[in-house]
Amino acid sequence: MANGFSRSKMSNPSPALGPATSATIPPASANSGLASKRSSPTQTPPKSTPAISISAFMTSLFQKLTAFHAPSLARETRFVFPFDNPKKRREQAVEEVGRGLRALGANTLMFLSHIRKIEYLLPDGELGTLERIEHDDGRIEIHTETSTTHWLRLQKNIEVEDESGKSKACCIAIAYQLVSRDDKRIHPLQAGQVSIYFPAEKETSNLRFHIHAPFASTVARDSVRDCEANSKLRDHIADLVVESLAVIRDQGMLTVGFLGALPTPQDNLLDFYEPIREAIVNKFKSEALTPTKSGSHAPARALYRGPARIQEVLDDDDLSQLTHYQSPLWAKNPPQENQREARFLDSLEIKPWGWSELTKAMNRPYRHPYTPQQNDTNNQHKDLVENWIAQKDDAWLLRFYALLGEACDVYKKCVAIDDLSIIRVASDTGNQHTEPGKAYFSLEESTSAPPSDVLLVKQTVYAVGRSDAQKKSAKSFLDYVGVRPYDAKAGISRILEEYSSGKTISLTTHIKHIRQFIRHWKQSPSDTGLFEEALFLVGSASEGKLDKIYSPKGLCLDMPYEHTGLADLHEIHKKPPVWNGYQNELSIDGLKDFVAFLKAIGVQCELKVVKSRISDNPHWNSKELAQDYNTSSGTKWTGTSVSEDYTILNCLSYLKSGELSASRLIWNALINADTKSAKALFRPNQKYPIREAPSLLVCHLKSHSWIPDKSGEFRKPQDMTKDDLRMDFPYDNRNGLLTAISFGENVKKRSEEYQDRDRGAQRMGFHSVEEAEEVARLLKAGVTLEEIRSLATQQRQIEQPTQSVPDPERRRRNVLANTVDAPSRECVQRNVRFKKALVKLPRKQEPTSVRNTRTTRVSLYVSAAVRKCPSS
């Protein structure tokens, strides 16, 4: 006994059969009974032969045959077939028996105990042989005339209860096919068979090895019945298979290739045989059976599976460093994916360790640490990775860089190692490493050598080796993490890094750097990104000292470089002006370039219209914009939403400042803005239409008095006209934003009202609305209609004299008297509203010509009266 079951050995034959019993069937013999026939070639009942001990299965199989022990053939058992069945001709019986004998397969003798060899001679002289040869280690050979197959057969004696409840001893077995006598690798069968001593021809298990048990079968003995006794036998088979795994492992045969002989979920086992697969999987998960990359075996739940490319670079020790688990850790990969071996490993649910896990193991655990514990974890990770890399040679590091490059380029993974010193640089004192941002590629075509303190990446870790693909991937990785060629741009970056490092820099050196920055910017205008976030500019608050420096976005531009007015608004935008001392250090042309450089890199020189949150718009709360968006009713704000609004940063603060400079900055931002900044647009998703409203910028500008007129008074846009604008506020409405803020709207409305009133006054007979208003003012001042009529009468007399004046002196006195009675200047100048009814003509209807003449004369008399006033 070994491991709970016995190896396959020859059972001791009965004394009458001798030590090597075989069945010899002469030419006149009948079918061995492997296949059930509707009619037997014999009719004579078999004779019982006590000397022959065969199983009950063999007894039933040959129940139609006469068997006897021939004294002359001490080691043979002969079956005599009388062929006396009247329903079948002798020739037909012989032909059927011959066909059955030829069909005997290698499995016929696989699980038999007392029959090891079958020979037959057919009437046509054909000789057939089927023989089983057993070896001590459980291997057997099955020989036929044309082939030899090799098997590992494992057997076990068990106690079971039959259908009547009686305990019964029986033998179960499994058989794996071997490649050859010398090659002990186990080869998966195309279709494993189920045997009840002999193969059950119609039973399909979908296993890739043979199994045997004394199952209860159908009458034809060609399939297994569905009953509790068979389920128990099946469970014993599962136990035998599981126990066989350790034996196979100990004999060196549990390789990745052997996994192909084990069942997978894709094999679609019948429900009856599924417990065998489940037992195998559970055993592999918990016991040291899974083949590992190192050549040993380990429980599947303690292993990792990863791409071959990663396993080629990272061995078990490397993986142990990154996962903090003990070796072995790598499960051995099958030679090909999507084969049976890989599918079986998939069923073991081994933890994956691929491209995502690789990059995650390199990145620091906390990208933005918030607690001391998180900082400690990051520092521990940094020390672990840096110490691990420092122990590797250049050839390995080239392969590792290439691996990370493949992760970034092919699998689009993110490698964030900007704080890890794992870039190997050239050094005369052994391996030296630095962070990616501090390392540079050497330029082969460069005419000048870089400064001695520049760290150049060691070429043997990215440019030396046989594999061009590896070198390309390694270089790609170094590019990805920020290693740069040492060129002019790298030199500028290096200088800028000195400012943020706390290094002491003199003012003379600083001005030299400024000139160098300007030259580089003029040669490479697209490199503004180098400077935008860098701290290197002096602000006015620093008074020329480099102990406090600013980034371009932290400063504003004003006099003496350019008049913007931003210096006066420091309390709003919180940006000090650029130090005025630069003008004393630069030439006139250099100063012009300096100002252009400052504008290009982001120093604030104006206000700009920017996007704002739609919820800040006053029309949002009034539901004009959000009328379709109701969270309580489940309206979703999706990726098809539209949400646009615009403003100026700190717009209200500028508007309320009362500063002319703030108004000018807002005006310039307004006339230079995009047309779309006039409106706010919103829809929660594509199901709804886009709602429009005035933008937040327009709402602010319409509701404040912020535009200065020529007298310096601030007015609302509605109350202004083009003529009211100062010279430094150019009128430009090409983008339509002046219209959007209702510029000049009230003046326009007043003009339209005047036109309406003027037309009304003319319809009443006045020349203009001013003339009608003058009459109203006279009436309001106390002038009566009688006086007006009297003046009209006098005017007619003056304008149409029919004769000379008889007494000129008396006429002069009358005119003087009328002048004294005329309204005073104060009365005429008062702004008095009037009703049209006061200047209506008498109700008496007169011909149109008469009315027009009278109205005209009244107008003339009124004008004359006005001229008489001292103020006229």
KABEL-V323842 format. One record per run of one state. SS is the DSSP state (A for helix, B for strand, O for the rest). FROM is the first residue (numbers start at 1). LEN is the number of residues. If there is no record, write none. Layout:
# KABEL-V323842
SS,FROM,LEN ; SS,FROM,LEN
This chain:
# KABEL-V323842
O,1,1 ; B,2,1 ; O,3,2 ; B,5,1 ; O,6,1 ; B,7,1 ; O,8,14 ; B,22,4 ; O,26,30 ; A,56,6 ; O,62,4 ; B,66,3 ; O,69,7 ; B,76,5 ; O,81,9 ; A,90,13 ; O,103,3 ; A,106,4 ; O,110,7 ; B,117,5 ; O,122,5 ; B,127,8 ; O,135,4 ; B,139,6 ; O,145,3 ; B,148,14 ; O,162,5 ; B,167,12 ; O,179,7 ; B,186,2 ; O,188,5 ; B,193,3 ; O,196,3 ; B,199,6 ; O,205,5 ; B,210,3 ; O,213,4 ; B,217,1 ; O,218,6 ; B,224,1 ; O,225,3 ; A,228,23 ; O,251,6 ; A,257,5 ; O,262,3 ; A,265,3 ; O,268,3 ; A,271,16 ; O,287,3 ; B,290,3 ; O,293,4 ; B,297,2 ; O,299,1 ; A,300,3 ; O,303,1 ; B,304,2 ; O,306,2 ; A,308,6 ; O,314,2 ; A,316,8 ; O,324,6 ; B,330,2 ; O,332,8 ; A,340,8 ; O,348,3 ; B,351,2 ; O,353,2 ; A,355,8 ; O,363,9 ; A,372,19 ; O,391,3 ; A,394,16 ; O,410,13 ; B,423,3 ; O,426,6 ; B,432,3 ; O,435,1 ; A,436,3 ; B,439,3 ; O,442,13 ; B,455,3 ; O,458,1 ; A,459,3 ; O,462,6 ; A,468,13 ; O,481,3 ; B,484,2 ; O,486,2 ; A,488,13 ; O,501,6 ; A,507,17 ; O,524,1 ; A,525,8 ; O,533,4 ; B,537,3 ; A,540,3 ; O,543,6 ; B,549,2 ; O,551,1 ; A,552,3 ; B,555,2 ; O,557,9 ; A,566,8 ; O,574,2 ; B,576,3 ; O,579,3 ; A,582,4 ; O,586,2 ; A,588,14 ; O,602,2 ; B,604,1 ; O,605,4 ; B,609,3 ; O,612,2 ; A,614,3 ; O,617,1 ; A,618,4 ; O,622,9 ; A,631,3 ; O,634,8 ; B,642,3 ; O,645,1 ; B,646,3 ; O,649,2 ; A,651,6 ; O,657,3 ; A,660,12 ; O,672,3 ; A,675,4 ; B,679,5 ; O,684,7 ; B,691,4 ; O,695,1 ; A,696,7 ; O,703,4 ; B,707,3 ; O,710,4 ; B,714,2 ; O,716,1 ; A,717,3 ; O,720,2 ; A,722,3 ; B,725,1 ; O,726,11 ; A,737,4 ; O,741,4 ; A,745,19 ; O,764,5 ; A,769,13 ; O,782,3 ; A,785,15 ; O,800,8 ; A,808,14 ; O,822,3 ; A,825,5 ; O,830,6 ; A,836,4 ; O,840,8 ; A,848,21 ; O,869,4
